[in-house]
Amino acid sequence: MLDAALINAAQAAEHYEITRYGSLVAWARQLGRNDCASILQKTLDEEKTVDKKLTSLAEGMVNLRAAS
Ligand SMILES: [Fe+2]
């Protein structure tokens, strides 16, 4: 159960970062700073990748163990 809670907390942080980087990418584009937007987009993509990995971990093993 503790592992599931830790993964959940990590995922909450990733979701927070995804919303922030998503906004920053949009604002950079609106300001015509595509140079900044592309760097921020890379970070946003990394955050989404980590989120998917955490989801995979949670669904794959931790929730099953927590339920038993
Ligand atoms: Fe992150």
PDB file of the backbone (N, CA, C, O) and the ligand in Angstrom, with CONECT records:
HET    LIG  A 101       1
ATOM      1  N   MET A   1       0.823  -1.199   0.000  1.00  0.00           N
ATOM      2  CA  MET A   1       0.000   0.000   0.000  1.00  0.00           C
ATOM      3  C   MET A   1       0.866   1.260   0.000  1.00  0.00           C
ATOM      4  O   MET A   1       0.533   2.254  -0.647  1.00  0.00           O
ATOM      5  N   LEU A   2       1.976   1.207   0.730  1.00  0.00           N
ATOM      6  CA  LEU A   2       2.859   2.370   0.785  1.00  0.00           C
ATOM      7  C   LEU A   2       3.433   2.695  -0.597  1.00  0.00           C
ATOM      8  O   LEU A   2       3.531   3.863  -0.975  1.00  0.00           O
ATOM      9  N   ASP A   3       3.808   1.655  -1.346  1.00  0.00           N
ATOM     10  CA  ASP A   3       4.326   1.885  -2.702  1.00  0.00           C
ATOM     11  C   ASP A   3       3.279   2.562  -3.574  1.00  0.00           C
ATOM     12  O   ASP A   3       3.592   3.473  -4.340  1.00  0.00           O
ATOM     13  N   ALA A   4       2.038   2.113  -3.454  1.00  0.00           N
ATOM     14  CA  ALA A   4       0.957   2.719  -4.248  1.00  0.00           C
ATOM     15  C   ALA A   4       0.782   4.188  -3.876  1.00  0.00           C
ATOM     16  O   ALA A   4       0.573   5.035  -4.745  1.00  0.00           O
ATOM     17  N   ALA A   5       0.868   4.483  -2.590  1.00  0.00           N
ATOM     18  CA  ALA A   5       0.723   5.873  -2.138  1.00  0.00           C
ATOM     19  C   ALA A   5       1.882   6.735  -2.639  1.00  0.00           C
ATOM     20  O   ALA A   5       1.677   7.883  -3.033  1.00  0.00           O
ATOM     21  N   LEU A   6       3.095   6.185  -2.625  1.00  0.00           N
ATOM     22  CA  LEU A   6       4.255   6.937  -3.113  1.00  0.00           C
ATOM     23  C   LEU A   6       4.149   7.219  -4.608  1.00  0.00           C
ATOM     24  O   LEU A   6       4.452   8.322  -5.064  1.00  0.00           O
ATOM     25  N   ILE A   7       3.723   6.228  -5.352  1.00  0.00           N
ATOM     26  CA  ILE A   7       3.550   6.423  -6.796  1.00  0.00           C
ATOM     27  C   ILE A   7       2.461   7.458  -7.050  1.00  0.00           C
ATOM     28  O   ILE A   7       2.593   8.299  -7.939  1.00  0.00           O
ATOM     29  N   ASN A   8       1.400   7.398  -6.279  1.00  0.00           N
ATOM     30  CA  ASN A   8       0.312   8.365  -6.418  1.00  0.00           C
ATOM     31  C   ASN A   8       0.808   9.783  -6.156  1.00  0.00           C
ATOM     32  O   ASN A   8       0.460  10.708  -6.890  1.00  0.00           O
ATOM     33  N   ALA A   9       1.612   9.955  -5.123  1.00  0.00           N
ATOM     34  CA  ALA A   9       2.142  11.289  -4.802  1.00  0.00           C
ATOM     35  C   ALA A   9       3.066  11.784  -5.915  1.00  0.00           C
ATOM     36  O   ALA A   9       3.023  12.955  -6.291  1.00  0.00           O
ATOM     37  N   ALA A  10       3.892  10.891  -6.433  1.00  0.00           N
ATOM     38  CA  ALA A  10       4.786  11.267  -7.530  1.00  0.00           C
ATOM     39  C   ALA A  10       3.977  11.655  -8.760  1.00  0.00           C
ATOM     40  O   ALA A  10       4.323  12.603  -9.464  1.00  0.00           O
ATOM     41  N   GLN A  11       2.912  10.928  -9.012  1.00  0.00           N
ATOM     42  CA  GLN A  11       2.090  11.223 -10.174  1.00  0.00           C
ATOM     43  C   GLN A  11       1.363  12.560 -10.019  1.00  0.00           C
ATOM     44  O   GLN A  11       1.184  13.288 -10.996  1.00  0.00           O
ATOM     45  N   ALA A  12       0.951  12.879  -8.805  1.00  0.00           N
ATOM     46  CA  ALA A  12       0.317  14.179  -8.559  1.00  0.00           C
ATOM     47  C   ALA A  12       1.293  15.309  -8.896  1.00  0.00           C
ATOM     48  O   ALA A  12       0.906  16.318  -9.487  1.00  0.00           O
ATOM     49  N   ALA A  13       2.558  15.132  -8.515  1.00  0.00           N
ATOM     50  CA  ALA A  13       3.573  16.145  -8.840  1.00  0.00           C
ATOM     51  C   ALA A  13       3.764  16.250 -10.347  1.00  0.00           C
ATOM     52  O   ALA A  13       3.894  17.350 -10.883  1.00  0.00           O
ATOM     53  N   GLU A  14       3.783  15.104 -11.034  1.00  0.00           N
ATOM     54  CA  GLU A  14       3.927  15.128 -12.499  1.00  0.00           C
ATOM     55  C   GLU A  14       2.756  15.855 -13.146  1.00  0.00           C
ATOM     56  O   GLU A  14       2.951  16.626 -14.086  1.00  0.00           O
ATOM     57  N   HIS A  15       1.562  15.622 -12.663  1.00  0.00           N
ATOM     58  CA  HIS A  15       0.385  16.287 -13.245  1.00  0.00           C
ATOM     59  C   HIS A  15       0.465  17.796 -13.040  1.00  0.00           C
ATOM     60  O   HIS A  15       0.105  18.575 -13.923  1.00  0.00           O
ATOM     61  N   TYR A  16       0.936  18.193 -11.882  1.00  0.00           N
ATOM     62  CA  TYR A  16       1.134  19.624 -11.630  1.00  0.00           C
ATOM     63  C   TYR A  16       2.126  20.206 -12.640  1.00  0.00           C
ATOM     64  O   TYR A  16       1.890  21.263 -13.226  1.00  0.00           O
ATOM     65  N   GLU A  17       3.237  19.496 -12.829  1.00  0.00           N
ATOM     66  CA  GLU A  17       4.262  19.975 -13.771  1.00  0.00           C
ATOM     67  C   GLU A  17       3.728  20.021 -15.197  1.00  0.00           C
ATOM     68  O   GLU A  17       4.048  20.934 -15.958  1.00  0.00           O
ATOM     69  N   ILE A  18       2.916  19.038 -15.552  1.00  0.00           N
ATOM     70  CA  ILE A  18       2.355  19.001 -16.912  1.00  0.00           C
ATOM     71  C   ILE A  18       1.468  20.222 -17.153  1.00  0.00           C
ATOM     72  O   ILE A  18       1.528  20.827 -18.223  1.00  0.00           O
ATOM     73  N   THR A  19       0.652  20.584 -16.172  1.00  0.00           N
ATOM     74  CA  THR A  19      -0.201  21.767 -16.366  1.00  0.00           C
ATOM     75  C   THR A  19       0.655  23.030 -16.483  1.00  0.00           C
ATOM     76  O   THR A  19       0.374  23.896 -17.311  1.00  0.00           O
ATOM     77  N   ARG A  20       1.682  23.133 -15.670  1.00  0.00           N
ATOM     78  CA  ARG A  20       2.522  24.331 -15.713  1.00  0.00           C
ATOM     79  C   ARG A  20       3.299  24.443 -17.016  1.00  0.00           C
ATOM     80  O   ARG A  20       3.311  25.497 -17.653  1.00  0.00           O
ATOM     81  N   TYR A  21       3.957  23.336 -17.414  1.00  0.00           N
ATOM     82  CA  TYR A  21       4.728  23.388 -18.663  1.00  0.00           C
ATOM     83  C   TYR A  21       3.816  23.569 -19.863  1.00  0.00           C
ATOM     84  O   TYR A  21       4.197  24.220 -20.835  1.00  0.00           O
ATOM     85  N   GLY A  22       2.608  23.000 -19.809  1.00  0.00           N
ATOM     86  CA  GLY A  22       1.661  23.189 -20.904  1.00  0.00           C
ATOM     87  C   GLY A  22       1.327  24.662 -21.081  1.00  0.00           C
ATOM     88  O   GLY A  22       1.288  25.167 -22.203  1.00  0.00           O
ATOM     89  N   SER A  23       1.088  25.344 -19.976  1.00  0.00           N
ATOM     90  CA  SER A  23       0.800  26.782 -20.041  1.00  0.00           C
ATOM     91  C   SER A  23       2.012  27.558 -20.537  1.00  0.00           C
ATOM     92  O   SER A  23       1.881  28.460 -21.364  1.00  0.00           O
ATOM     93  N   LEU A  24       3.171  27.214 -20.041  1.00  0.00           N
ATOM     94  CA  LEU A  24       4.385  27.938 -20.460  1.00  0.00           C
ATOM     95  C   LEU A  24       4.650  27.792 -21.958  1.00  0.00           C
ATOM     96  O   LEU A  24       5.058  28.749 -22.617  1.00  0.00           O
ATOM     97  N   VAL A  25       4.417  26.595 -22.489  1.00  0.00           N
ATOM     98  CA  VAL A  25       4.583  26.382 -23.931  1.00  0.00           C
ATOM     99  C   VAL A  25       3.617  27.285 -24.701  1.00  0.00           C
ATOM    100  O   VAL A  25       4.002  27.940 -25.670  1.00  0.00           O
ATOM    101  N   ALA A  26       2.369  27.309 -24.258  1.00  0.00           N
ATOM    102  CA  ALA A  26       1.364  28.132 -24.941  1.00  0.00           C
ATOM    103  C   ALA A  26       1.726  29.614 -24.869  1.00  0.00           C
ATOM    104  O   ALA A  26       1.613  30.331 -25.863  1.00  0.00           O
ATOM    105  N   TRP A  27       2.153  30.062 -23.715  1.00  0.00           N
ATOM    106  CA  TRP A  27       2.503  31.477 -23.563  1.00  0.00           C
ATOM    107  C   TRP A  27       3.724  31.844 -24.408  1.00  0.00           C
ATOM    108  O   TRP A  27       3.769  32.911 -25.019  1.00  0.00           O
ATOM    109  N   ALA A  28       4.696  30.962 -24.434  1.00  0.00           N
ATOM    110  CA  ALA A  28       5.891  31.230 -25.238  1.00  0.00           C
ATOM    111  C   ALA A  28       5.526  31.362 -26.718  1.00  0.00           C
ATOM    112  O   ALA A  28       6.042  32.231 -27.422  1.00  0.00           O
ATOM    113  N   ARG A  29       4.635  30.492 -27.175  1.00  0.00           N
ATOM    114  CA  ARG A  29       4.205  30.561 -28.587  1.00  0.00           C
ATOM    115  C   ARG A  29       3.451  31.860 -28.857  1.00  0.00           C
ATOM    116  O   ARG A  29       3.664  32.512 -29.879  1.00  0.00           O
ATOM    117  N   GLN A  30       2.568  32.227 -27.928  1.00  0.00           N
ATOM    118  CA  GLN A  30       1.796  33.460 -28.110  1.00  0.00           C
ATOM    119  C   GLN A  30       2.702  34.685 -28.154  1.00  0.00           C
ATOM    120  O   GLN A  30       2.386  35.676 -28.813  1.00  0.00           O
ATOM    121  N   LEU A  31       3.816  34.613 -27.457  1.00  0.00           N
ATOM    122  CA  LEU A  31       4.760  35.737 -27.433  1.00  0.00           C
ATOM    123  C   LEU A  31       5.759  35.673 -28.590  1.00  0.00           C
ATOM    124  O   LEU A  31       6.660  36.504 -28.705  1.00  0.00           O
ATOM    125  N   GLY A  32       5.573  34.660 -29.444  1.00  0.00           N
ATOM    126  CA  GLY A  32       6.471  34.528 -30.587  1.00  0.00           C
ATOM    127  C   GLY A  32       7.839  33.989 -30.230  1.00  0.00           C
ATOM    128  O   GLY A  32       8.792  34.141 -30.994  1.00  0.00           O
ATOM    129  N   ARG A  33       7.939  33.361 -29.076  1.00  0.00           N
ATOM    130  CA  ARG A  33       9.233  32.799 -28.636  1.00  0.00           C
ATOM    131  C   ARG A  33       9.245  31.293 -28.861  1.00  0.00           C
ATOM    132  O   ARG A  33       9.232  30.505 -27.916  1.00  0.00           O
ATOM    133  N   ASN A  34       9.268  30.919 -30.116  1.00  0.00           N
ATOM    134  CA  ASN A  34       9.280  29.494 -30.451  1.00  0.00           C
ATOM    135  C   ASN A  34      10.564  28.812 -29.991  1.00  0.00           C
ATOM    136  O   ASN A  34      10.584  27.603 -29.763  1.00  0.00           O
ATOM    137  N   ASP A  35      11.644  29.599 -29.854  1.00  0.00           N
ATOM    138  CA  ASP A  35      12.890  29.025 -29.338  1.00  0.00           C
ATOM    139  C   ASP A  35      12.675  28.526 -27.903  1.00  0.00           C
ATOM    140  O   ASP A  35      13.126  27.440 -27.540  1.00  0.00           O
ATOM    141  N   CYS A  36      11.985  29.328 -27.101  1.00  0.00           N
ATOM    142  CA  CYS A  36      11.681  28.918 -25.718  1.00  0.00           C
ATOM    143  C   CYS A  36      10.635  27.810 -25.701  1.00  0.00           C
ATOM    144  O   CYS A  36      10.732  26.861 -24.923  1.00  0.00           O
ATOM    145  N   ALA A  37       9.635  27.943 -26.570  1.00  0.00           N
ATOM    146  CA  ALA A  37       8.551  26.962 -26.602  1.00  0.00           C
ATOM    147  C   ALA A  37       9.079  25.560 -26.890  1.00  0.00           C
ATOM    148  O   ALA A  37       8.607  24.583 -26.308  1.00  0.00           O
ATOM    149  N   SER A  38      10.038  25.463 -27.770  1.00  0.00           N
ATOM    150  CA  SER A  38      10.536  24.125 -28.122  1.00  0.00           C
ATOM    151  C   SER A  38      11.294  23.491 -26.956  1.00  0.00           C
ATOM    152  O   SER A  38      11.208  22.281 -26.750  1.00  0.00           O
ATOM    153  N   ILE A  39      12.019  24.278 -26.210  1.00  0.00           N
ATOM    154  CA  ILE A  39      12.720  23.748 -25.025  1.00  0.00           C
ATOM    155  C   ILE A  39      11.707  23.322 -23.961  1.00  0.00           C
ATOM    156  O   ILE A  39      11.823  22.249 -23.369  1.00  0.00           O
ATOM    157  N   LEU A  40      10.720  24.177 -23.732  1.00  0.00           N
ATOM    158  CA  LEU A  40       9.687  23.852 -22.742  1.00  0.00           C
ATOM    159  C   LEU A  40       8.879  22.631 -23.170  1.00  0.00           C
ATOM    160  O   LEU A  40       8.468  21.821 -22.338  1.00  0.00           O
ATOM    161  N   GLN A  41       8.655  22.511 -24.484  1.00  0.00           N
ATOM    162  CA  GLN A  41       7.915  21.349 -24.993  1.00  0.00           C
ATOM    163  C   GLN A  41       8.673  20.058 -24.716  1.00  0.00           C
ATOM    164  O   GLN A  41       8.069  19.036 -24.389  1.00  0.00           O
ATOM    165  N   LYS A  42       9.998  20.106 -24.845  1.00  0.00           N
ATOM    166  CA  LYS A  42      10.797  18.909 -24.550  1.00  0.00           C
ATOM    167  C   LYS A  42      10.616  18.495 -23.095  1.00  0.00           C
ATOM    168  O   LYS A  42      10.459  17.313 -22.789  1.00  0.00           O
ATOM    169  N   THR A  43      10.638  19.473 -22.208  1.00  0.00           N
ATOM    170  CA  THR A  43      10.434  19.165 -20.791  1.00  0.00           C
ATOM    171  C   THR A  43       9.025  18.636 -20.561  1.00  0.00           C
ATOM    172  O   THR A  43       8.833  17.683 -19.806  1.00  0.00           O
ATOM    173  N   LEU A  44       8.037  19.249 -21.210  1.00  0.00           N
ATOM    174  CA  LEU A  44       6.654  18.763 -21.093  1.00  0.00           C
ATOM    175  C   LEU A  44       6.548  17.313 -21.552  1.00  0.00           C
ATOM    176  O   LEU A  44       5.886  16.499 -20.909  1.00  0.00           O
ATOM    177  N   ASP A  45       7.191  17.001 -22.650  1.00  0.00           N
ATOM    178  CA  ASP A  45       7.170  15.622 -23.154  1.00  0.00           C
ATOM    179  C   ASP A  45       7.808  14.658 -22.155  1.00  0.00           C
ATOM    180  O   ASP A  45       7.329  13.540 -21.966  1.00  0.00           O
ATOM    181  N   GLU A  46       8.896  15.102 -21.515  1.00  0.00           N
ATOM    182  CA  GLU A  46       9.539  14.259 -20.504  1.00  0.00           C
ATOM    183  C   GLU A  46       8.608  14.010 -19.323  1.00  0.00           C
ATOM    184  O   GLU A  46       8.530  12.895 -18.808  1.00  0.00           O
ATOM    185  N   GLU A  47       7.909  15.049 -18.902  1.00  0.00           N
ATOM    186  CA  GLU A  47       6.973  14.897 -17.778  1.00  0.00           C
ATOM    187  C   GLU A  47       5.865  13.900 -18.126  1.00  0.00           C
ATOM    188  O   GLU A  47       5.469  13.079 -17.299  1.00  0.00           O
ATOM    189  N   LYS A  48       5.374  13.986 -19.359  1.00  0.00           N
ATOM    190  CA  LYS A  48       4.320  13.060 -19.787  1.00  0.00           C
ATOM    191  C   LYS A  48       4.836  11.615 -19.850  1.00  0.00           C
ATOM    192  O   LYS A  48       4.113  10.671 -19.534  1.00  0.00           O
ATOM    193  N   THR A  49       6.092  11.467 -20.261  1.00  0.00           N
ATOM    194  CA  THR A  49       6.680  10.129 -20.311  1.00  0.00           C
ATOM    195  C   THR A  49       6.783   9.538 -18.902  1.00  0.00           C
ATOM    196  O   THR A  49       6.470   8.367 -18.686  1.00  0.00           O
ATOM    197  N   VAL A  50       7.225  10.358 -17.956  1.00  0.00           N
ATOM    198  CA  VAL A  50       7.321   9.884 -16.569  1.00  0.00           C
ATOM    199  C   VAL A  50       5.939   9.525 -16.035  1.00  0.00           C
ATOM    200  O   VAL A  50       5.776   8.518 -15.345  1.00  0.00           O
ATOM    201  N   ASP A  51       4.946  10.349 -16.356  1.00  0.00           N
ATOM    202  CA  ASP A  51       3.574  10.066 -15.916  1.00  0.00           C
ATOM    203  C   ASP A  51       3.108   8.709 -16.438  1.00  0.00           C
ATOM    204  O   ASP A  51       2.506   7.925 -15.704  1.00  0.00           O
ATOM    205  N   LYS A  52       3.389   8.443 -17.700  1.00  0.00           N
ATOM    206  CA  LYS A  52       2.988   7.153 -18.283  1.00  0.00           C
ATOM    207  C   LYS A  52       3.708   5.993 -17.610  1.00  0.00           C
ATOM    208  O   LYS A  52       3.112   4.940 -17.379  1.00  0.00           O
ATOM    209  N   LYS A  53       4.976   6.179 -17.298  1.00  0.00           N
ATOM    210  CA  LYS A  53       5.730   5.117 -16.619  1.00  0.00           C
ATOM    211  C   LYS A  53       5.164   4.856 -15.226  1.00  0.00           C
ATOM    212  O   LYS A  53       5.056   3.708 -14.795  1.00  0.00           O
ATOM    213  N   LEU A  54       4.806   5.926 -14.532  1.00  0.00           N
ATOM    214  CA  LEU A  54       4.223   5.767 -13.193  1.00  0.00           C
ATOM    215  C   LEU A  54       2.865   5.059 -13.272  1.00  0.00           C
ATOM    216  O   LEU A  54       2.548   4.219 -12.430  1.00  0.00           O
ATOM    217  N   THR A  55       2.076   5.404 -14.281  1.00  0.00           N
ATOM    218  CA  THR A  55       0.789   4.734 -14.476  1.00  0.00           C
ATOM    219  C   THR A  55       1.015   3.253 -14.720  1.00  0.00           C
ATOM    220  O   THR A  55       0.312   2.405 -14.172  1.00  0.00           O
ATOM    221  N   SER A  56       1.988   2.958 -15.536  1.00  0.00           N
ATOM    222  CA  SER A  56       2.305   1.567 -15.848  1.00  0.00           C
ATOM    223  C   SER A  56       2.728   0.804 -14.587  1.00  0.00           C
ATOM    224  O   SER A  56       2.308  -0.330 -14.358  1.00  0.00           O
ATOM    225  N   LEU A  57       3.557   1.446 -13.788  1.00  0.00           N
ATOM    226  CA  LEU A  57       3.979   0.828 -12.520  1.00  0.00           C
ATOM    227  C   LEU A  57       2.781   0.566 -11.619  1.00  0.00           C
ATOM    228  O   LEU A  57       2.614  -0.529 -11.082  1.00  0.00           O
ATOM    229  N   ALA A  58       1.949   1.595 -11.463  1.00  0.00           N
ATOM    230  CA  ALA A  58       0.803   1.478 -10.561  1.00  0.00           C
ATOM    231  C   ALA A  58      -0.150   0.387 -11.019  1.00  0.00           C
ATOM    232  O   ALA A  58      -0.621  -0.418 -10.215  1.00  0.00           O
ATOM    233  N   GLU A  59      -0.429   0.367 -12.304  1.00  0.00           N
ATOM    234  CA  GLU A  59      -1.389  -0.610 -12.823  1.00  0.00           C
ATOM    235  C   GLU A  59      -0.794  -1.999 -12.889  1.00  0.00           C
ATOM    236  O   GLU A  59      -1.506  -2.990 -12.727  1.00  0.00           O
ATOM    237  N   GLY A  60       0.489  -2.080 -13.123  1.00  0.00           N
ATOM    238  CA  GLY A  60       1.127  -3.358 -13.366  1.00  0.00           C
ATOM    239  C   GLY A  60       1.391  -4.204 -12.155  1.00  0.00           C
ATOM    240  O   GLY A  60       1.255  -5.427 -12.207  1.00  0.00           O
ATOM    241  N   MET A  61       1.769  -3.575 -11.061  1.00  0.00           N
ATOM    242  CA  MET A  61       2.165  -4.411  -9.924  1.00  0.00           C
ATOM    243  C   MET A  61       1.753  -3.882  -8.574  1.00  0.00           C
ATOM    244  O   MET A  61       1.335  -4.654  -7.711  1.00  0.00           O
ATOM    245  N   VAL A  62       1.859  -2.597  -8.371  1.00  0.00           N
ATOM    246  CA  VAL A  62       1.656  -2.079  -7.029  1.00  0.00           C
ATOM    247  C   VAL A  62       0.213  -2.228  -6.569  1.00  0.00           C
ATOM    248  O   VAL A  62      -0.035  -2.621  -5.429  1.00  0.00           O
ATOM    249  N   ASN A  63      -0.746  -1.916  -7.444  1.00  0.00           N
ATOM    250  CA  ASN A  63      -2.142  -2.029  -7.035  1.00  0.00           C
ATOM    251  C   ASN A  63      -2.533  -3.475  -6.755  1.00  0.00           C
ATOM    252  O   ASN A  63      -3.342  -3.749  -5.869  1.00  0.00           O
ATOM    253  N   LEU A  64      -1.961  -4.382  -7.506  1.00  0.00           N
ATOM    254  CA  LEU A  64      -2.260  -5.795  -7.269  1.00  0.00           C
ATOM    255  C   LEU A  64      -1.764  -6.223  -5.900  1.00  0.00           C
ATOM    256  O   LEU A  64      -2.454  -6.944  -5.178  1.00  0.00           O
ATOM    257  N   ARG A  65      -0.555  -5.775  -5.541  1.00  0.00           N
ATOM    258  CA  ARG A  65      -0.004  -6.129  -4.229  1.00  0.00           C
ATOM    259  C   ARG A  65      -0.786  -5.466  -3.119  1.00  0.00           C
ATOM    260  O   ARG A  65      -1.017  -6.069  -2.071  1.00  0.00           O
ATOM    261  N   ALA A  66      -1.199  -4.226  -3.340  1.00  0.00           N
ATOM    262  CA  ALA A  66      -1.931  -3.499  -2.303  1.00  0.00           C
ATOM    263  C   ALA A  66      -3.269  -4.161  -1.992  1.00  0.00           C
ATOM    264  O   ALA A  66      -3.755  -4.116  -0.862  1.00  0.00           O
ATOM    265  N   ALA A  67      -3.849  -4.769  -3.009  1.00  0.00           N
ATOM    266  CA  ALA A  67      -5.161  -5.386  -2.830  1.00  0.00           C
ATOM    267  C   ALA A  67      -5.084  -6.718  -2.101  1.00  0.00           C
ATOM    268  O   ALA A  67      -6.085  -7.190  -1.564  1.00  0.00           O
ATOM    269  N   SER A  68      -3.908  -7.325  -2.078  1.00  0.00           N
ATOM    270  CA  SER A  68      -3.811  -8.658  -1.454  1.00  0.00           C
ATOM    271  C   SER A  68      -3.427  -8.589   0.006  1.00  0.00           C
ATOM    272  O   SER A  68      -3.307  -9.624   0.662  1.00  0.00           O
TER     273      SER A  68
HETATM  274 FE   LIG A 101       8.552  15.706 -13.236  1.00  0.00          FE2+
END
